[in-house]
Amino acid sequence: MITCVVFDMDGLLIDSEPVWHQARAELFHPYGLEWTDEDQEHTMGVSTTEWARYMASRLDNRLTADQAIEEIISRMEARYRENLPLMPGATEVISLLANRYTLGLASGSHPRLIQATMDATEWRKDFSEIVSGDDVNRGKPAPDIYLEITRRLQVPVAQTAVLEDSANGILAGCAAGVKVIAVPNTHIRPPENVINQADIVIESLLDFSAELLRGLRTHTIFTAEEAQVSDFQPGGKHAKCTTTQAHQQTGLGSPPFF
């Protein structure tokens, strides 16, 4: 039985990928470089340290990782505080589940951006714990962030469902042993062999229903020790044993909850 639901933030609750892309493209432009979709996909869901190192490397170290962080986070924070781009259904899903389940937020985003999001919404009261990618040693697709938030919430991974949009996030959930509801990112869709490792796949939060949580079935559970490995690739050791689409798995129709 699911007792806890954990949300990713970027690309799931916030339509942030175009904002990230624009901020990084603006930083690259004066150096005569292009920030590509491939670059963007490579940095989706990872920790601040990881994407900053990647950007510094792409810039041939003309900026340090710390300088890249300050440049990008300052641009992102200003945009978030000016106009936070909520995903359709985000507020409704959180409101629906807040009084029924323990909720957590596990985001690879920088703490300043998480705070800007909480300031612009009324979500902070709904999340019992918030963990940033900067709070753990390894970012997604490693399982660390999900293992840490379930530890803080004191809930078993077997009773936890996570909602994720990116390939790195889906793989992190699979590696942690939680149940994964994939809501594939609309800007950079994860590979199908990654999406298919999720327990449930919906195309939008507007398709979410509390019945989906009740319809989740048991899958193989890994211990925290087993999850602390470096094999997080599609079809690897921690791939889900059961892969179905939401309607196949629950036997439900597709009416949204609102």
C-alpha positions as a Markdown table, in Angstrom:
| # | Residue | x | y | z |
|---|---|---|---|---|
| 1 | Met | 0.0 | 0.0 | 0.0 |
| 2 | Ile | 1.3 | 3.5 | -0.9 |
| 3 | Thr | 1.6 | 5.8 | 2.1 |
| 4 | Cys | 3.9 | 8.4 | 0.7 |
| 5 | Val | 4.1 | 10.3 | -2.6 |
| 6 | Val | 7.3 | 12.2 | -3.6 |
| 7 | Phe | 7.4 | 14.8 | -6.4 |
| 8 | Asp | 10.2 | 15.9 | -8.7 |
| 9 | Met | 10.0 | 19.6 | -9.5 |
| 10 | Asp | 11.6 | 20.7 | -12.7 |
| 11 | Gly | 9.6 | 19.5 | -15.7 |
| 12 | Leu | 7.0 | 17.9 | -13.6 |
| 13 | Leu | 5.5 | 20.7 | -11.4 |
| 14 | Ile | 7.3 | 23.6 | -13.1 |
| 15 | Asp | 7.6 | 24.0 | -16.9 |
| 16 | Ser | 11.2 | 24.9 | -16.3 |
| 17 | Glu | 13.1 | 23.3 | -19.2 |
| 18 | Pro | 12.5 | 26.2 | -21.6 |
| 19 | Val | 13.7 | 28.6 | -18.9 |
| 20 | Trp | 16.8 | 26.5 | -18.2 |
| 21 | His | 17.5 | 26.3 | -21.9 |
| 22 | Gln | 17.2 | 30.0 | -22.4 |
| 23 | Ala | 19.3 | 30.9 | -19.4 |
| 24 | Arg | 22.1 | 28.6 | -20.5 |
| 25 | Ala | 21.9 | 29.6 | -24.2 |
| 26 | Glu | 22.2 | 33.3 | -23.1 |
| 27 | Leu | 25.3 | 32.4 | -21.1 |
| 28 | Phe | 26.9 | 30.5 | -24.0 |
| 29 | His | 26.2 | 33.1 | -26.7 |
| 30 | Pro | 28.9 | 35.7 | -25.8 |
| 31 | Tyr | 31.4 | 32.8 | -26.1 |
| 32 | Gly | 30.3 | 31.9 | -29.6 |
| 33 | Leu | 28.9 | 28.6 | -28.4 |
| 34 | Glu | 25.4 | 27.0 | -28.8 |
| 35 | Trp | 23.6 | 25.3 | -26.0 |
| 36 | Thr | 21.9 | 22.3 | -27.7 |
| 37 | Asp | 19.0 | 20.0 | -26.9 |
| 38 | Glu | 21.6 | 17.3 | -26.3 |
| 39 | Asp | 23.3 | 19.5 | -23.7 |
| 40 | Gln | 20.0 | 20.2 | -22.1 |
| 41 | Glu | 19.1 | 16.5 | -21.9 |
| 42 | His | 22.5 | 15.7 | -20.4 |
| 43 | Thr | 21.8 | 18.1 | -17.5 |
| 44 | Met | 18.2 | 17.3 | -16.8 |
| 45 | Gly | 17.6 | 16.1 | -13.3 |
| 46 | Val | 21.2 | 16.1 | -12.2 |
| 47 | Ser | 22.6 | 18.0 | -9.2 |
| 48 | Thr | 23.8 | 21.6 | -9.4 |
| 49 | Thr | 27.4 | 20.6 | -9.1 |
| 50 | Glu | 27.1 | 18.1 | -11.9 |
| 51 | Trp | 25.5 | 20.5 | -14.4 |
| 52 | Ala | 27.8 | 23.3 | -13.5 |
| 53 | Arg | 30.9 | 21.1 | -14.1 |
| 54 | Tyr | 29.4 | 20.1 | -17.4 |
| 55 | Met | 28.8 | 23.7 | -18.4 |
| 56 | Ala | 32.3 | 24.7 | -17.3 |
| 57 | Ser | 33.8 | 21.9 | -19.4 |
| 58 | Arg | 31.7 | 22.9 | -22.5 |
| 59 | Leu | 33.0 | 26.5 | -22.0 |
| 60 | Asp | 36.6 | 25.2 | -21.9 |
| 61 | Asn | 36.8 | 26.5 | -18.3 |
| 62 | Arg | 36.4 | 30.1 | -19.4 |
| 63 | Leu | 34.1 | 30.2 | -16.4 |
| 64 | Thr | 34.5 | 28.1 | -13.3 |
| 65 | Ala | 31.7 | 25.8 | -12.1 |
| 66 | Asp | 31.0 | 28.2 | -9.3 |
| 67 | Gln | 30.7 | 31.1 | -11.7 |
| 68 | Ala | 28.4 | 29.1 | -13.9 |
| 69 | Ile | 26.2 | 28.3 | -10.9 |
| 70 | Glu | 25.9 | 32.0 | -9.9 |
| 71 | Glu | 25.2 | 33.2 | -13.5 |
| 72 | Ile | 22.5 | 30.6 | -14.2 |
| 73 | Ile | 20.8 | 30.5 | -10.8 |
| 74 | Ser | 20.5 | 34.3 | -10.7 |
| 75 | Arg | 18.9 | 34.3 | -14.1 |
| 76 | Met | 16.6 | 31.4 | -13.2 |
| 77 | Glu | 15.6 | 32.9 | -9.8 |
| 78 | Ala | 14.7 | 36.2 | -11.4 |
| 79 | Arg | 12.5 | 34.5 | -14.0 |
| 80 | Tyr | 10.8 | 32.3 | -11.3 |
| 81 | Arg | 10.0 | 35.3 | -9.1 |
| 82 | Glu | 8.7 | 37.3 | -12.1 |
| 83 | Asn | 6.4 | 34.5 | -13.5 |
| 84 | Leu | 6.6 | 30.9 | -12.3 |
| 85 | Pro | 5.6 | 28.6 | -15.1 |
| 86 | Leu | 3.4 | 26.0 | -13.5 |
| 87 | Met | 2.6 | 22.8 | -15.3 |
| 88 | Pro | -1.1 | 22.1 | -15.9 |
| 89 | Gly | -2.5 | 20.1 | -13.1 |
| 90 | Ala | 0.4 | 20.6 | -10.7 |
| 91 | Thr | -1.5 | 22.5 | -8.0 |
| 92 | Glu | -4.5 | 20.2 | -8.3 |
| 93 | Val | -2.5 | 17.0 | -7.9 |
| 94 | Ile | -0.8 | 18.3 | -4.8 |
| 95 | Ser | -4.1 | 19.5 | -3.3 |
| 96 | Leu | -5.7 | 16.2 | -4.0 |
| 97 | Leu | -3.0 | 14.2 | -2.3 |
| 98 | Ala | -2.1 | 16.5 | 0.6 |
| 99 | Asn | -4.7 | 15.3 | 3.0 |
| 100 | Arg | -4.4 | 11.6 | 2.0 |
| 101 | Tyr | -0.7 | 10.9 | 1.8 |
| 102 | Thr | 2.6 | 12.0 | 3.3 |
| 103 | Leu | 4.1 | 14.2 | 0.6 |
| 104 | Gly | 7.8 | 15.0 | -0.2 |
| 105 | Leu | 9.7 | 17.0 | -2.8 |
| 106 | Ala | 13.0 | 15.6 | -4.2 |
| 107 | Ser | 14.4 | 18.0 | -6.7 |
| 108 | Gly | 17.8 | 18.2 | -8.3 |
| 109 | Ser | 17.2 | 21.9 | -8.5 |
| 110 | His | 19.3 | 24.5 | -6.6 |
| 111 | Pro | 17.9 | 25.4 | -3.1 |
| 112 | Arg | 17.3 | 29.0 | -4.2 |
| 113 | Leu | 15.1 | 27.9 | -7.0 |
| 114 | Ile | 13.2 | 25.5 | -4.8 |
| 115 | Gln | 12.7 | 28.4 | -2.3 |
| 116 | Ala | 11.5 | 30.7 | -5.1 |
| 117 | Thr | 9.0 | 28.1 | -6.1 |
| 118 | Met | 7.7 | 27.7 | -2.6 |
| 119 | Asp | 7.5 | 31.4 | -2.2 |
| 120 | Ala | 5.4 | 31.7 | -5.4 |
| 121 | Thr | 3.0 | 28.9 | -4.4 |
| 122 | Glu | 1.2 | 27.6 | -1.4 |
| 123 | Trp | 2.9 | 24.2 | -1.6 |
| 124 | Arg | 5.4 | 24.4 | 1.3 |
| 125 | Lys | 2.7 | 23.5 | 3.8 |
| 126 | Asp | 1.9 | 20.4 | 1.8 |
| 127 | Phe | 5.4 | 18.9 | 1.8 |
| 128 | Ser | 6.6 | 17.2 | 5.0 |
| 129 | Glu | 10.2 | 17.1 | 3.6 |
| 130 | Ile | 12.1 | 18.8 | 0.8 |
| 131 | Val | 15.4 | 17.4 | -0.4 |
| 132 | Ser | 17.6 | 19.1 | -3.0 |
| 133 | Gly | 20.1 | 17.3 | -5.1 |
| 134 | Asp | 22.7 | 19.4 | -3.3 |
| 135 | Asp | 21.8 | 17.5 | -0.1 |
| 136 | Val | 23.2 | 14.2 | -1.3 |
| 137 | Asn | 26.4 | 12.9 | -2.6 |
| 138 | Arg | 25.2 | 11.8 | -6.1 |
| 139 | Gly | 22.5 | 13.3 | -8.2 |
| 140 | Lys | 20.0 | 11.5 | -10.3 |
| 141 | Pro | 20.2 | 8.9 | -11.9 |
| 142 | Ala | 21.8 | 7.6 | -8.7 |
| 143 | Pro | 19.1 | 6.7 | -6.1 |
| 144 | Asp | 20.5 | 8.9 | -3.3 |
| 145 | Ile | 17.9 | 11.6 | -3.3 |
| 146 | Tyr | 15.0 | 9.1 | -3.0 |
| 147 | Leu | 16.8 | 7.1 | -0.4 |
| 148 | Glu | 17.4 | 10.3 | 1.6 |
| 149 | Ile | 13.9 | 11.6 | 1.5 |
| 150 | Thr | 12.3 | 8.3 | 2.5 |
| 151 | Arg | 14.8 | 8.1 | 5.3 |
| 152 | Arg | 13.8 | 11.6 | 6.5 |
| 153 | Leu | 10.1 | 10.8 | 6.1 |
| 154 | Gln | 10.7 | 7.5 | 7.9 |
| 155 | Val | 8.7 | 5.6 | 5.3 |
| 156 | Pro | 9.7 | 2.3 | 3.5 |
| 157 | Val | 10.7 | 2.6 | -0.1 |
| 158 | Ala | 8.1 | -0.1 | -0.8 |
| 159 | Gln | 5.3 | 2.2 | 0.3 |
| 160 | Thr | 6.6 | 5.2 | -1.7 |
| 161 | Ala | 5.5 | 6.4 | -5.1 |
| 162 | Val | 7.4 | 9.1 | -7.0 |
| 163 | Leu | 6.3 | 11.2 | -10.0 |
| 164 | Glu | 9.1 | 11.9 | -12.5 |
| 165 | Asp | 9.4 | 13.4 | -15.9 |
| 166 | Ser | 13.1 | 12.9 | -16.9 |
| 167 | Ala | 15.2 | 9.9 | -17.9 |
| 168 | Asn | 17.6 | 10.5 | -15.0 |
| 169 | Gly | 14.7 | 10.8 | -12.5 |
| 170 | Ile | 12.9 | 7.7 | -13.7 |
| 171 | Leu | 16.2 | 5.7 | -13.4 |
| 172 | Ala | 16.8 | 7.2 | -10.0 |
| 173 | Gly | 13.4 | 6.0 | -8.8 |
| 174 | Cys | 13.9 | 2.6 | -10.2 |
| 175 | Ala | 17.3 | 2.2 | -8.6 |
| 176 | Ala | 15.9 | 3.3 | -5.2 |
| 177 | Gly | 13.2 | 0.7 | -5.3 |
| 178 | Val | 10.2 | 3.1 | -5.1 |
| 179 | Lys | 7.2 | 2.8 | -7.4 |
| 180 | Val | 7.6 | 5.2 | -10.3 |
| 181 | Ile | 4.9 | 7.1 | -12.1 |
| 182 | Ala | 6.4 | 8.6 | -15.3 |
| 183 | Val | 5.0 | 11.8 | -16.8 |
| 184 | Pro | 7.4 | 12.1 | -19.7 |
| 185 | Asn | 8.8 | 15.6 | -20.3 |
| 186 | Thr | 7.1 | 17.3 | -23.2 |
| 187 | His | 10.2 | 19.2 | -24.4 |
| 188 | Ile | 12.8 | 16.4 | -24.2 |
| 189 | Arg | 11.0 | 13.1 | -24.0 |
| 190 | Pro | 13.0 | 10.3 | -22.3 |
| 191 | Pro | 13.9 | 7.2 | -24.4 |
| 192 | Glu | 11.1 | 4.7 | -24.5 |
| 193 | Asn | 13.2 | 2.0 | -22.9 |
| 194 | Val | 13.6 | 4.2 | -19.9 |
| 195 | Ile | 9.9 | 5.2 | -19.8 |
| 196 | Asn | 9.0 | 1.6 | -19.9 |
| 197 | Gln | 10.8 | 0.9 | -16.6 |
| 198 | Ala | 8.2 | 3.0 | -14.8 |
| 199 | Asp | 5.2 | 1.2 | -13.1 |
| 200 | Ile | 2.7 | 3.7 | -14.6 |
| 201 | Val | 3.0 | 6.1 | -17.5 |
| 202 | Ile | 0.7 | 9.1 | -17.9 |
| 203 | Glu | 1.2 | 11.8 | -20.5 |
| 204 | Ser | 0.1 | 14.7 | -18.2 |
| 205 | Leu | -0.6 | 15.5 | -14.6 |
| 206 | Leu | -4.1 | 16.3 | -15.9 |
| 207 | Asp | -4.5 | 12.5 | -16.4 |
| 208 | Phe | -3.6 | 11.8 | -12.8 |
| 209 | Ser | -6.1 | 10.1 | -10.5 |
| 210 | Ala | -5.7 | 8.9 | -6.9 |
| 211 | Glu | -7.0 | 5.5 | -8.2 |
| 212 | Leu | -3.6 | 5.1 | -10.0 |
| 213 | Leu | -1.9 | 4.9 | -6.6 |
| 214 | Arg | -4.4 | 2.3 | -5.3 |
| 215 | Gly | -3.8 | 0.4 | -8.6 |
| 216 | Leu | 0.0 | 0.1 | -8.2 |
| 217 | Arg | 1.1 | -3.5 | -7.8 |
| 218 | Thr | 4.1 | -4.9 | -6.0 |
| 219 | His | 7.4 | -5.0 | -7.8 |
| 220 | Thr | 10.8 | -6.2 | -6.8 |
| 221 | Ile | 12.1 | -4.2 | -3.9 |
| 222 | Phe | 15.9 | -3.5 | -3.5 |
| 223 | Thr | 17.5 | -2.7 | -0.1 |
| 224 | Ala | 19.3 | 0.6 | 0.3 |
| 225 | Glu | 22.6 | -1.2 | 0.2 |
| 226 | Glu | 21.6 | -2.8 | -3.2 |
| 227 | Ala | 20.6 | 0.5 | -4.5 |
| 228 | Gln | 23.9 | 2.1 | -3.6 |
| 229 | Val | 25.6 | 1.0 | -6.8 |
| 230 | Ser | 26.7 | 2.8 | -10.0 |
| 231 | Asp | 24.6 | 0.8 | -12.5 |
| 232 | Phe | 21.7 | 3.1 | -13.3 |
| 233 | Gln | 21.5 | 2.5 | -17.0 |
| 234 | Pro | 18.3 | 1.5 | -19.0 |
| 235 | Gly | 17.7 | -2.2 | -18.6 |
| 236 | Gly | 20.4 | -2.5 | -16.0 |
| 237 | Lys | 20.4 | -4.3 | -12.7 |
| 238 | His | 17.6 | -2.1 | -11.2 |
| 239 | Ala | 15.2 | -2.2 | -14.1 |
| 240 | Lys | 11.6 | -2.7 | -13.0 |
| 241 | Cys | 10.3 | -6.3 | -13.3 |
| 242 | Thr | 6.8 | -5.1 | -14.1 |
| 243 | Thr | 6.2 | -2.5 | -16.8 |
| 244 | Thr | 2.7 | -1.5 | -17.9 |
| 245 | Gln | 0.8 | 1.6 | -18.9 |
| 246 | Ala | -1.5 | 3.2 | -16.4 |
| 247 | His | -4.7 | 2.0 | -17.9 |
| 248 | Gln | -3.5 | -1.5 | -18.4 |
| 249 | Gln | -2.3 | -1.7 | -14.9 |
| 250 | Thr | -5.3 | -0.3 | -13.1 |
| 251 | Gly | -8.0 | -1.4 | -15.5 |
| 252 | Leu | -9.5 | 2.1 | -15.2 |
| 253 | Gly | -10.8 | 4.4 | -17.8 |
| 254 | Ser | -9.0 | 7.7 | -18.3 |
| 255 | Pro | -11.1 | 10.5 | -16.7 |
| 256 | Pro | -9.0 | 13.0 | -14.9 |
| 257 | Phe | -9.8 | 13.8 | -11.3 |
| 258 | Phe | -10.8 | 17.5 | -11.9 |
